[in-house]
Amino acid sequence: MITNTEVKIFAAPKKVYKAIAKEIFKLTQNSSQARFDISLSGGDSPKGLFRKLSNKYSDAIPWSRIHFWWGDERCVPPTDNESNYKMVNDYLLSKISIPEENIHRIKGEGNPTNEAERYAAEIKENLNSRGKIPVFDLIILGLGDDGHTASIFPHQLELFENEKICTVTQHPITAQKRITLTGRTINNANRIFFLVIGENKAMRISEIMNDDEAAKLLPAYYISPKNGELIWFLDEPAASKIQ
């Protein structure tokens, strides 16, 4: 666990969503910045955040300057209920006025290897770089019960050294193929927000925050932005085992 990490704990998930939405609103108010590139997380946890953004900030955030990307995607069509894109579209994109060209989805319906290469090229073409690695203004991450984040699973820690921008991975249980940003790409972001709610995440959070030996097996432990800030947004159940 790096020493400059900030941890914010809130009583309930709704307060977590409210806090992150407010931070995003503040970050996007710099009118001198022509564009703001955000990589989004999938899964169930961010639904409340996207609902908050679409309800409270639909007219307050300059969506024409916001570009949305995805940290990972399942290799399924965009209409599939497992699609991270579909979830974001249902809860946020379909409810705000944002130019279509600002939405950069991973095409999970395509050939995984080809799509990972195509998406990497699109990222490289659009984003600024630092040390030849693309720079996202903000990456929002979740945490799996097994300590995975994006689609970097515990048996794939080598992806933190992988020189690609994104690559193909495989879920260790279902064998479902996924496309994910690599650890090097994630750790080059200006800001990383972890959104973690629920008591089922408490043990993993405890291991990471307490710098336990067990944490070294968890991909989320290795999220450590080299030139940016890392903030954990937790509800009380998720933080309940932190010493």
BELPE-V335385 format. One record per pair of residues at least 12 apart in sequence whose C-alpha atoms are under 8 Angstrom apart, sorted by sequence separation. I is the first residue (numbers start at 0). J is the second residue. If there is no record, write none. Layout:
<<I | J> <I | J>>
This chain:
<<71 | 83> <72 | 84> <166 | 178> <167 | 179> <207 | 219> <105 | 118> <165 | 178> <166 | 179> <207 | 220> <69 | 83> <165 | 179> <166 | 180> <69 | 84> <165 | 180> <166 | 181> <164 | 180> <165 | 181> <151 | 168> <154 | 171> <164 | 181> <150 | 168> <152 | 170> <163 | 181> <152 | 171> <162 | 181> <164 | 183> <165 | 184> <84 | 104> <150 | 170> <161 | 181> <164 | 184> <84 | 105> <161 | 182> <162 | 183> <159 | 181> <160 | 182> <161 | 183> <158 | 181> <159 | 182> <160 | 183> <158 | 182> <159 | 183> <82 | 107> <158 | 183> <150 | 177> <20 | 48> <37 | 65> <39 | 67> <41 | 69> <150 | 178> <151 | 179> <16 | 45> <19 | 48> <35 | 64> <36 | 65> <37 | 66> <38 | 67> <39 | 68> <40 | 69> <41 | 70> <77 | 106> <150 | 179> <34 | 64> <35 | 65> <36 | 66> <37 | 67> <38 | 68> <39 | 69> <40 | 70> <41 | 71> <76 | 106> <77 | 107> <149 | 179> <150 | 180> <151 | 181> <16 | 47> <17 | 48> <20 | 51> <33 | 64> <34 | 65> <35 | 66> <36 | 67> <37 | 68> <38 | 69> <39 | 70> <40 | 71> <41 | 72> <76 | 107> <77 | 108> <133 | 164> <149 | 180> <151 | 182> <16 | 48> <20 | 52> <24 | 56> <28 | 60> <34 | 66> <36 | 68> <38 | 70> <65 | 97> <74 | 106> <75 | 107> <76 | 108> <132 | 164> <209 | 241> <27 | 60> <28 | 61> <62 | 95> <63 | 96> <72 | 105> <74 | 107> <75 | 108> <191 | 224> <204 | 237> <205 | 238> <208 | 241> <209 | 242> <13 | 47> <17 | 51> <27 | 61> <62 | 96> <63 | 97> <67 | 101> <68 | 102> <69 | 103> <71 | 105> <73 | 107> <74 | 108> <190 | 224> <204 | 238> <12 | 47> <16 | 51> <24 | 59> <62 | 97> <63 | 98> <66 | 101> <67 | 102> <68 | 103> <69 | 104> <72 | 107> <74 | 109> <189 | 224> <201 | 236> <205 | 240> <24 | 60> <62 | 98> <65 | 101> <66 | 102> <67 | 103> <68 | 104> <69 | 105> <186 | 222> <188 | 224> <191 | 227> <193 | 229> <195 | 231> <201 | 237> <204 | 240> <205 | 241> <53 | 90> <57 | 94> <66 | 103> <67 | 104> <68 | 105> <74 | 111> <185 | 222> <186 | 223> <187 | 224> <189 | 226> <190 | 227> <191 | 228> <192 | 229> <193 | 230> <194 | 231> <195 | 232> <196 | 233> <197 | 234> <200 | 237> <201 | 238> <204 | 241> <205 | 242> <27 | 65> <49 | 87> <53 | 91> <57 | 95> <63 | 101> <186 | 224> <187 | 225> <188 | 226> <189 | 227> <190 | 228> <191 | 229> <192 | 230> <193 | 231> <194 | 232> <195 | 233> <196 | 234> <197 | 235> <198 | 236> <199 | 237> <201 | 239> <202 | 240> <52 | 91> <57 | 96> <182 | 221> <185 | 224> <186 | 225> <187 | 226> <188 | 227> <189 | 228> <190 | 229> <191 | 230> <192 | 231> <193 | 232> <194 | 233> <195 | 234> <196 | 235> <197 | 236> <198 | 237> <201 | 240> <46 | 86> <50 | 90> <182 | 222> <187 | 227> <190 | 230> <192 | 232> <196 | 236> <197 | 237> <198 | 238> <201 | 241> <42 | 83> <46 | 87> <49 | 90> <50 | 91> <53 | 94> <196 | 237> <198 | 239> <41 | 83> <49 | 91> <53 | 95> <195 | 237> <40 | 83> <41 | 84> <46 | 90> <119 | 163> <41 | 86> <119 | 164> <41 | 87> <119 | 165> <118 | 165> <138 | 185> <116 | 165> <115 | 165> <116 | 166> <134 | 184> <138 | 188> <115 | 166> <132 | 183> <133 | 184> <137 | 188> <140 | 191> <142 | 193> <115 | 167> <132 | 184> <135 | 187> <136 | 188> <137 | 189> <138 | 190> <139 | 191> <140 | 192> <141 | 193> <142 | 194> <134 | 187> <135 | 188> <136 | 189> <137 | 190> <138 | 191> <139 | 192> <140 | 193> <141 | 194> <142 | 195> <112 | 166> <133 | 187> <134 | 188> <135 | 189> <136 | 190> <137 | 191> <138 | 192> <139 | 193> <140 | 194> <141 | 195> <112 | 167> <132 | 187> <133 | 188> <134 | 189> <135 | 190> <137 | 192> <139 | 194> <144 | 199> <111 | 167> <144 | 200> <143 | 200> <146 | 203> <129 | 187> <142 | 200> <145 | 203> <144 | 203> <156 | 216> <156 | 218> <159 | 221> <115 | 178> <153 | 216> <155 | 218> <115 | 179> <153 | 217> <111 | 176> <152 | 217> <153 | 218> <111 | 177> <152 | 218> <111 | 178> <151 | 218> <70 | 138> <70 | 139> <70 | 140> <107 | 177> <147 | 217> <148 | 218> <107 | 178> <146 | 217> <147 | 218> <148 | 219> <145 | 217> <146 | 218> <147 | 219> <105 | 178> <146 | 219> <142 | 219> <71 | 149> <72 | 150> <70 | 149> <71 | 150> <70 | 150> <36 | 126> <45 | 141> <38 | 135> <44 | 141> <37 | 135> <40 | 138> <36 | 135> <37 | 136> <38 | 137> <39 | 138> <40 | 139> <42 | 141> <36 | 136> <37 | 137> <38 | 138> <39 | 139> <40 | 140> <41 | 141> <35 | 136> <36 | 137> <37 | 138> <38 | 139> <39 | 140> <40 | 141> <74 | 175> <37 | 139> <73 | 175> <74 | 176> <73 | 176> <74 | 177> <73 | 177> <74 | 178> <72 | 177> <73 | 178> <71 | 177> <72 | 178> <71 | 178> <72 | 179> <41 | 149> <71 | 179> <40 | 149> <70 | 179> <71 | 180> <70 | 180> <45 | 194> <44 | 194> <44 | 195> <44 | 196> <15 | 194> <12 | 196> <0 | 207> <0 | 208> <0 | 209> <0 | 210> <19 | 232> <15 | 232> <15 | 233> <15 | 234> <0 | 220> <14 | 234> <0 | 221> <12 | 233> <1 | 223> <12 | 234> <0 | 223> <7 | 230> <9 | 232> <11 | 234> <4 | 228> <5 | 229> <6 | 230> <7 | 231> <8 | 232> <9 | 233> <10 | 234> <11 | 235> <3 | 228> <4 | 229> <5 | 230> <6 | 231> <7 | 232> <8 | 233> <9 | 234> <10 | 235> <3 | 229> <4 | 230> <5 | 231> <6 | 232> <7 | 233> <8 | 234> <9 | 235> <4 | 231> <6 | 233> <8 | 235> <8 | 238>>
